[in-house]
Amino acid sequence: MDSTVSLCELDSFNNHLIAIAIVGAGAVSAVLVIVKKKEWLKQSIISEEKNEI
């Protein structure tokens, strides 16, 4: 019984780690997308200012 309980606990622990890894990867990709969009916005604003001059 003890061995099966420890295996179940280990399995649920691994599932938690996998879930945390997925959430972390999603957060990182979201941050990267936001950073890219900000860079793109800055570049478009700079190019618009150059066109006006």
N, C-alpha and C positions, 0 to 999 in steps of 0.2 A: 504493500500500500504506500509506504513512504516513497519508494522510487517513482511510482506513477504520479504522486502528488508533486514531487519535485520536477518531473518532466512537464506536467501541466503548467506549473509556475514558470518554468523556463520558457515554455512556448508562449505564454501570455506576455512575458517580459520581452521576448523577441518581437512579438506583434507590436508592442508599445514602441520599441526602438524603430521598427519599420515605419510606423505611423509618424513618429517624430521626424525621421529622415525625410519622408515624403513632404510633410508640412514645411520643414526647413528648406528643402529644395524649391518648393513653391514660393516661399518667401524670398529666397535669393533671386529666383528668376523674375519675380515681380519687381524687386528693387532694381535689377539690371534694366528691365524694360523702362521703368520710370526714369532712370539715369539717362538712358539712350534718348528718350523723348525730350528730356530737358536739354540735352546737348543739341538735338535737332532743332528745337525751338530757338535756342541761342543762335545757331548758325543761320536759321531763316531770318531772324530779326537783324542780325549783322548784315546779311546780304540785302535786305530791304533798305537798311540805312545807307549802304553803299550805292544802291540804285537811286536813292533820293538826292544824293550829293552830286 
